[in-house]
Amino acid sequence: MKGELWRSLRAALLFFLATGVLLPLLTTGLAEVFFPRQAQGSLLYDDEGILRGSRLIGQAFTGPQWFHGRPSASGYDPLDSGSPQLGPLDPRRLEAARKAQERWTADHPGIPIPPELAALSASGLDPHITREAALAQVPRIARERGIPEEELIRLVDSLTERSFGFLGNPPRVNVLLLNWKLAQLSGRP
């Protein structure tokens, strides 16, 4: 009995060291060697070296001069990520959709709201919107910034990411990158 207990403890310690220490160190080391930018969080720095965000985490952009991402139940707080677990008829979810619809209608008269811009983000931190949701915002941004719509459409197209089409993922755009390039294009932050 004593020998069995000792063997069990040694096996548990061995598995702990292998899967809890060595494997994470190995994968982290490999990631740092082969994918250093991604391993560091895909961070974006401006020309002065100031950290402006991550390509992986959505941010709140307010004001009509910016492209807007999906509404976040967490307020884009990376420490509060995760699904809000609200059912489709939950009053809080319906209220958030109603407010998003009101804001959209005020800024985009006559243009229907893209569904993803009315629904709360599952993680609260989605950095992407579909190309169509970005293009729906072009008239407002063109009006606010005085940039021709065609130029904004080219900007959206230049940043459109296409994943494996057979998986059903539509072309998407990273909102932080889009607004970053928009600020550079218009010459004002």
Secondary structure, 3 states (H helix, E strand, C coil): CHHHHHHHHHHHHHHHHHHHHHHHHHHHHHHHHHCHHHHCCCEEECCCCCEEEECCCCCCCCCCCCCCCCCCCCCCCHHHCCCCCCCCCCHHHHHHHHHHHHHHHHHCCCCCCCHHHCCCCCCCCCCEEEHHHHHHCHHHHHHHHCCCHHHHHHHHHHCEECCCHHHCCCCEEEHHHHHHHHHHHHCCC
